[in-house]
Amino acid sequence: MARIRFPAGFHWGTATASYQIEGAAREDGKGESIWDRFTHTAGKIPSGDTGDVACDSYHRSGEDIALMREMNLNSYRFSIAWPRILPEGDGSVNAKGIDYYRRLVDALLAAGIRPFPTLYHWDLPQALEDRGGWPNRDTAGRFADYAHVVARAIGDRVKDWILFNEPQVFTSLGYGFGLHAPGRRDRDALLRAGHTVNLAQGESFRAIKSEHPESRVGTAFSMAPCQPAGDSEADSEAAERWHRYTNCWFLEPALLGRYPDAFPGGLPAEVMGIRDDDLELTRAPLDFLGINLYTRSHVAACDGGPLGLDAHHVMARGGEQGPTTDFGWEVWPDALYDMLMRVTADYDRPVLEITENGCSYSDGPDSNGVIDDQRRIEFFRGYLDAVARAIEANADVRGYHAWTLLDNFEWAEGYRQRFGLTYVDFPSADRTLKASGRWYGRVAADNGFEY
């Protein structure tokens, strides 16, 4: 066995999202979000599950911080609910919402844990969706205004910010495939939403910097290495186009002021609503890149493409060689190593944070109340070894955030999938640290592990 060590000052954390854990859906002036509306629409979520209560973290955040302290963690990635701050998406600020996040940040700092907030983890105010949502260009300005409000309120306490969580996912599943809120299936709306988010990314970056120039600001991008399904040149070309679209579509407009060459027929600029000088507005020299990664993609050339985006001419699926999680995702640690090295090589060795990485397994308490989730431990052992190998190969990785602190509301899956280091009994919201949480705590305390 070898000793795996991480750099001094490495951030060990967990990640959560407001709608998935907070509950208190209608308390203290919070407005309705698109997920409040979506989950209360019949047939959208299995068993009619909603995030109305979820893990009740709005009332039990002290317990959550105690769990993080028990695990020796020094970073907590959480998200701020936009409709808790601005119930209508703009206009009057809800003071009780500001106070909640101010108390949370202060409690984290008192516990020696870095507050690492995400401004947008998918819960768009429903009032803005009623005005067109992310396909409406005006939403970019509303998001920048929201960023100003939050930075002004807690920017004296928060030094590191994440603007968006997985823009590729929430635009595709929300506006293209209809699987997530707001449940729309519209190719043109998907393309317009992507451009609006890129504008919002640039504008909100500048908004936070205008309030606190010393802040470090990035985005958490969903990524997966795109590997050719076969040996043909067509498969190789398709895999590269899919990489540009799924991994770089929201990265290059910020870093390079351009969209990557993902469509053989050229950029659909008119459908996207791109105006003169827009690509200067999307520019944002992000201080770090967050990487969310769970598995890899195998890509083949085909005659069509997903959602009528026929110009891609790709068919993508997950790998099938490794074991699978209860979500059906392949466990393939080299995917994380490969992705870290690709981003390091392509973008001049940027500062990186693993902002999500984790697995769903359904292990529950035994007769003694112990949750012995060894498969999750093996998952983290493999992926953390991949991070360590990438650091040794010159990737500048500063932190790792396990998804997730708590079993929670898992979007379209409701409560069927359990990703947590902590088991949650949903009827009572009682928390029990799993064996994986205790193992991860030892890793954090030792800044490494035996492998």
C-alpha positions as a printed Julia matrix, in Angstrom:
451×3 Matrix{Float64}:
   0.0    0.0     0.0
   1.15   3.51   -0.84
   0.56   6.68    1.13
  -1.42   9.22   -0.9
  -0.72  12.78    0.25
  -2.24  16.09   -0.75
  -0.69  19.59   -0.75
  -0.62  21.64    2.42
  -3.68  23.85    2.7
  -5.82  21.54    0.56
  -9.54  22.14    0.99
 -11.58  19.13    2.13
 -15.29  19.68    1.87
 -18.75  18.58    0.92
 -21.28  20.13   -1.44
 -25.03  20.68   -1.16
 -27.76  22.68   -2.93
 -30.47  24.86   -1.44
 -33.55  23.19   -2.94
 -32.19  19.73   -2.19
 -31.67  20.25    1.55
 -33.19  23.43    2.95
 -36.94  22.84    2.97
 -38.83  25.82    4.43
 -40.24  26.28    0.94
 -42.71  28.98    1.96
 -41.18  30.37    5.15
 -39.78  33.78    6.01
 -40.78  35.48    2.78
 -39.23  33.03    0.32
 -40.71  33.22   -3.17
 -41.68  30.34   -5.42
 -38.94  28.73   -7.53
 -39.25  26.74  -10.73
 -38.57  23.6    -8.68
 -41.39  24.42   -6.27
 -43.71  24.66   -9.28
 -42.27  21.63  -11.11
 -42.41  19.23   -8.15
 -46.0   20.2    -7.44
 -46.98  19.37  -11.02
 -48.55  15.92  -11.18
 -46.42  13.21  -12.76
 -43.1   15.05  -12.74
 -41.4   13.39   -9.74
 -41.7    9.75   -8.58
 -44.12   9.29   -5.68
 -44.97  12.99   -5.81
 -41.8   13.89   -3.89
 -41.02  17.57   -3.34
 -38.35  19.65   -1.64
 -40.9   21.33    0.64
 -39.13  19.89    3.71
 -36.2   17.91    2.23
 -33.55  17.63    4.98
 -34.98  20.61    6.89
 -31.54  22.24    6.83
 -33.11  25.68    7.03
 -33.88  24.84   10.66
 -31.08  22.32   11.3
 -28.0   23.95    9.79
 -26.28  23.76   13.18
 -26.5   19.97   13.03
 -25.04  20.01    9.53
 -22.09  22.13   10.63
 -21.54  19.77   13.56
 -21.35  16.87   11.09
 -18.75  18.74    9.06
 -16.71  19.41   12.16
 -16.93  15.73   13.1
 -15.51  14.96    9.64
 -12.66  17.49   10.08
 -13.75  19.43    6.99
 -12.51  22.92    6.23
 -14.75  23.9     3.29
 -18.49  23.82    2.67
 -19.98  24.36   -0.76
 -23.64  25.32   -0.36
 -25.98  27.29   -2.59
 -28.03  30.4    -2.03
 -31.69  30.26   -3.05
 -32.33  33.22   -5.36
 -36.07  33.36   -4.45
 -35.16  33.46   -0.76
 -33.25  36.7    -1.44
 -35.43  38.22   -4.17
 -38.84  36.5    -4.03
 -39.87  37.93   -7.42
 -36.42  37.57   -8.96
 -35.82  41.32   -8.76
 -37.23  44.26   -6.83
 -37.53  44.15   -3.04
 -34.88  42.26   -1.06
 -36.12  39.81    1.55
 -34.19  40.72    4.7
 -35.0   37.41    6.38
 -33.36  35.54    3.5
 -30.22  37.65    3.78
 -30.17  37.09    7.54
 -30.4   33.31    7.12
 -27.31  33.12    4.89
 -25.44  35.64    6.99
 -26.0   33.44   10.07
 -24.94  30.35    8.14
 -21.73  31.99    6.94
 -20.91  33.29   10.41
 -21.45  29.83   11.94
 -19.18  28.25    9.32
 -16.43  30.79    9.97
 -16.74  30.2    13.72
 -16.29  26.48   13.07
 -13.16  27.04   10.98
 -14.91  26.08    7.73
 -14.59  28.09    4.52
 -17.98  29.27    3.24
 -18.03  28.48   -0.49
 -21.44  29.6    -1.82
 -22.95  28.97   -5.23
 -25.21  31.76   -6.43
 -27.3   29.58   -8.73
 -27.97  25.88   -8.21
 -31.05  25.62  -10.41
 -33.82  27.28   -8.36
 -34.77  30.17  -10.64
 -37.54  32.39   -9.22
 -40.78  31.3   -10.88
 -41.64  34.95  -11.48
 -38.68  35.17  -13.88
 -39.65  31.94  -15.61
 -43.08  33.46  -16.15
 -41.27  36.23  -18.05
 -39.42  33.74  -20.25
 -36.79  32.23  -17.94
 -33.22  31.68  -19.1
 -34.11  31.92  -22.81
 -35.1   35.55  -22.09
 -31.98  37.7   -22.46
 -33.18  40.03  -19.69
 -32.61  37.27  -17.12
 -28.86  37.86  -17.44
 -29.27  41.36  -16.05
 -31.56  40.17  -13.28
 -28.93  37.6   -12.26
 -26.23  40.27  -12.16
 -28.45  42.42   -9.95
 -28.96  39.44   -7.62
 -25.19  38.89   -7.5
 -24.72  42.54   -6.48
 -27.25  42.14   -3.65
 -25.65  39.01   -2.23
 -22.06  40.23   -2.59
 -23.0   43.48   -0.87
 -24.64  41.56    1.99
 -22.04  38.88    2.77
 -19.01  39.67    0.61
 -17.15  40.95    3.66
 -17.32  37.38    5.01
 -17.17  35.28    1.82
 -13.97  35.29   -0.23
 -14.63  32.46   -2.73
 -17.75  32.36   -4.92
 -19.27  29.99   -7.48
 -21.55  31.68  -10.0
 -23.37  28.73  -11.58
 -23.71  25.05  -10.96
 -23.59  22.95  -14.12
 -25.06  25.34  -16.69
 -24.9   22.62  -19.33
 -27.17  20.42  -17.23
 -29.83  22.9   -16.15
 -30.19  24.4   -19.63
 -30.31  21.02  -21.39
 -32.54  19.14  -18.96
 -34.72  22.14  -18.14
 -35.27  23.67  -21.59
 -34.26  20.93  -24.01
 -35.31  17.55  -22.68
 -37.98  18.65  -20.19
 -36.72  16.32  -17.45
 -35.93  19.08  -14.94
 -37.65  22.33  -14.06
 -39.16  24.18  -15.8
 -39.89  21.12  -17.94
 -39.67  22.65  -21.42
 -38.75  20.75  -24.61
 -37.67  23.37  -27.12
 -34.44  23.25  -29.14
 -34.37  27.0   -29.81
 -35.12  27.84  -26.16
 -32.22  25.61  -25.12
 -29.81  27.44  -27.42
 -31.03  30.88  -26.29
 -30.84  29.85  -22.63
 -27.22  28.84  -23.04
 -26.28  32.22  -24.44
 -28.18  34.09  -21.73
 -26.35  32.09  -19.06
 -23.01  32.93  -20.65
 -23.94  36.62  -20.62
 -25.05  36.27  -17.0
 -21.77  34.59  -16.09
 -19.77  37.53  -17.39
 -22.03  40.17  -15.88
 -22.25  38.53  -12.44
 -18.47  38.03  -12.36
 -18.07  41.78  -12.82
 -20.83  42.48  -10.3
 -19.06  40.6    -7.51
 -15.68  42.1    -8.4
 -17.17  45.59   -8.32
 -18.31  45.01   -4.74
 -15.22  43.09   -3.56
 -12.32  43.13   -6.04
 -10.31  40.7    -3.91
 -12.95  37.97   -4.2
 -12.13  34.74   -6.03
 -14.91  33.87   -8.47
 -15.49  30.77  -10.6
 -18.18  28.44  -11.95
 -18.8   24.73  -11.34
 -18.85  23.03  -14.73
 -20.28  19.56  -15.34
 -17.58  17.6   -17.15
 -16.89  14.11  -18.4
 -14.17  12.91  -20.77
 -15.68  12.17  -24.19
 -14.02   9.09  -25.63
 -14.62   7.62  -29.11
 -16.85   4.56  -29.0
 -14.86   2.95  -31.81
 -11.66   3.29  -33.82
 -13.09   5.24  -36.74
 -12.11   8.8   -37.59
 -15.82   9.69  -37.57
 -16.15   8.56  -33.94
 -13.05  10.51  -32.95
 -14.39  13.66  -34.59
 -17.8   13.18  -32.97
 -16.23  12.71  -29.54
 -14.29  15.94  -29.91
 -17.38  17.89  -30.99
 -19.3   16.5   -28.03
 -16.45  17.49  -25.7
 -16.62  21.04  -27.03
 -20.37  21.22  -26.54
 -20.78  19.43  -23.19
 -17.54  20.45  -21.48
 -16.58  23.79  -23.04
 -19.79  25.56  -24.09
 -19.88  27.65  -20.9
 -16.13  27.72  -20.32
 -14.66  29.2   -23.48
 -17.04  32.18  -23.75
 -15.72  33.23  -20.33
 -12.04  32.47  -20.74
 -11.6   33.08  -24.47
 -14.56  35.19  -25.59
 -15.72  32.62  -28.13
 -17.95  29.6   -28.54
 -16.12  26.35  -29.29
 -16.47  24.79  -32.72
 -19.08  22.18  -31.81
 -21.44  22.35  -34.83
 -20.11  21.19  -38.22
 -22.53  23.62  -39.88
 -21.27  26.55  -37.84
 -22.48  28.37  -34.76
 -26.3   28.85  -34.74
 -25.77  32.49  -33.74
 -29.1   33.83  -34.97
 -31.13  31.24  -33.05
 -28.98  31.84  -29.96
 -29.66  35.58  -30.17
 -26.0   36.62  -30.3
 -25.59  40.35  -30.84
 -22.58  42.44  -31.79
 -20.07  42.63  -28.93
 -21.86  39.9   -26.92
 -18.73  37.76  -26.79
 -16.91  40.6   -25.09
 -19.7   40.64  -22.48
 -19.33  36.9   -21.88
 -15.64  37.28  -21.07
 -14.77  36.67  -17.44
 -11.24  35.74  -16.32
 -12.46  33.2   -13.8
 -10.16  32.85  -10.81
 -10.72  29.1   -10.66
 -12.64  26.41  -12.51
 -14.9   24.12  -10.56
 -15.22  20.61  -11.96
 -18.2   18.39  -11.23
 -17.56  14.86  -12.49
 -19.3   11.54  -11.97
 -18.44   9.31  -14.93
 -17.33   9.34  -18.6
 -18.98   9.37  -22.04
 -18.48   7.07  -25.04
 -19.36   8.88  -28.25
 -20.18   7.51  -31.69
 -20.92   9.29  -34.96
 -24.52   8.98  -36.15
 -26.91  10.47  -38.66
 -29.01  12.37  -36.11
 -28.41  13.78  -32.67
 -30.09  14.51  -29.36
 -33.02  16.9   -29.26
 -32.88  17.56  -32.98
 -29.43  19.12  -32.67
 -28.63  17.11  -35.78
 -25.55  19.13  -36.61
 -23.75  17.4   -33.75
 -24.2   13.97  -35.39
 -23.28  12.19  -32.17
 -24.64   9.47  -29.97
 -23.27   9.56  -26.42
 -23.65   6.96  -23.68
 -21.95   6.07  -20.42
 -19.08   3.62  -20.17
 -19.85  -0.03  -19.53
 -16.57  -1.59  -18.4
 -16.5   -0.62  -14.74
 -18.96  -1.4   -11.92
 -22.04   0.79  -11.68
 -23.61   2.8    -8.88
 -27.26   2.46   -7.92
 -27.9    5.32  -10.35
 -26.46   3.15  -13.13
 -23.38   5.32  -13.63
 -20.08   3.61  -14.36
 -17.37   3.9   -11.7
 -14.24   4.87  -13.64
 -11.72   6.91  -11.61
  -9.46   7.57  -14.59
 -12.28   9.76  -15.94
 -11.43  12.36  -13.31
  -7.7   12.13  -13.94
  -8.22  12.46  -17.7
 -10.52  15.46  -17.32
  -8.21  17.3   -14.94
  -5.27  16.78  -17.27
  -7.24  17.86  -20.36
  -8.34  21.12  -18.73
  -4.83  21.71  -17.38
  -3.31  21.29  -20.84
  -5.95  23.21  -22.8
  -6.31  26.27  -20.56
  -2.77  27.0   -19.37
  -2.91  25.24  -15.98
  -5.84  27.03  -14.31
  -6.59  26.79  -10.61
  -9.04  23.91  -10.17
 -11.44  22.79   -7.46
 -13.34  19.52   -7.52
 -16.73  20.99   -6.69
 -18.7   17.72   -6.95
 -17.81  14.04   -7.13
 -19.8   11.25   -5.56
 -22.0    8.18   -5.93
 -25.45   6.87   -5.1
 -25.74   3.67   -3.06
 -28.81   2.68   -1.1
 -27.12   1.2     1.99
 -29.24   1.81    5.08
 -28.85   1.21    8.82
 -28.29  -2.35   10.08
 -29.85  -3.69   13.28
 -27.38  -1.59   15.28
 -28.07   1.59   13.33
 -24.72   1.42   11.47
 -24.55   2.28    7.76
 -21.6    0.28    6.44
 -21.41   1.65    2.88
 -18.13   0.12    1.75
 -18.86   0.63   -1.95
 -18.92   4.4    -1.41
 -15.59   4.24    0.42
 -14.06   2.36   -2.51
 -15.52   4.92   -4.92
 -13.92   7.83   -3.07
 -10.66   5.97   -2.63
 -10.36   5.49   -6.38
 -11.36   9.0    -7.38
  -9.2   10.67   -4.74
  -6.24   8.63   -5.99
  -7.02  10.03   -9.46
  -6.92  13.59   -8.05
  -3.59  12.91   -6.35
  -2.12  11.52   -9.59
  -3.3   14.63  -11.47
  -1.7   16.92   -8.88
   1.55  14.97   -9.2
   1.3   15.45  -12.98
   1.1   19.26  -12.49
  -2.65  19.95  -12.28
  -3.26  22.82   -9.84
  -6.09  21.27   -7.81
  -6.8   23.2    -4.59
  -9.79  21.33   -3.11
 -12.19  18.39   -3.24
 -15.89  18.51   -2.35
 -17.7   15.22   -2.0
 -21.26  15.08   -3.26
 -22.9   15.17   -0.82
 -23.09  15.91    2.89
 -26.63  14.53    3.29
 -28.95  12.14    1.54
 -31.36  14.6    -0.04
 -33.96  15.42   -2.68
 -32.25  14.21   -5.83
 -34.08  16.29   -8.45
 -36.09  14.17  -10.91
 -35.33  11.07   -8.83
 -37.03  12.43   -5.72
 -35.75  10.59   -2.65
 -34.9    7.33   -4.45
 -31.17   7.99   -4.77
 -28.86   8.41   -1.77
 -25.57  10.21   -2.4
 -24.89  11.32    1.17
 -21.99  10.77    3.51
 -24.74  11.11    6.11
 -27.89   8.99    6.16
 -31.11  10.97    6.5
 -34.31   9.41    7.79
 -36.65  11.6     5.77
 -39.79  11.33    7.93
 -37.85  12.69   10.92
 -34.89  14.34    9.1
 -32.6   12.71   11.69
 -28.99  12.38   10.54
 -26.56   9.45   11.0
 -23.0    9.59    9.74
 -22.22   6.65    7.44
 -19.02   4.61    7.47
 -17.99   6.55    4.37
 -18.39   9.83    6.26
 -16.12   8.59    9.03
 -13.57   7.37    6.49
 -13.67  10.7     4.64
 -13.19  12.47    7.96
 -10.0   10.52    8.58
  -8.76  11.43    5.1
  -9.4   15.1     5.78
  -7.69  14.94    9.18
  -4.61  13.2     7.72
  -4.62  15.13    4.42
  -4.22  11.78    2.71
  -4.82   8.04    2.98
  -3.35   4.61    2.34
  -4.09   3.13   -1.09
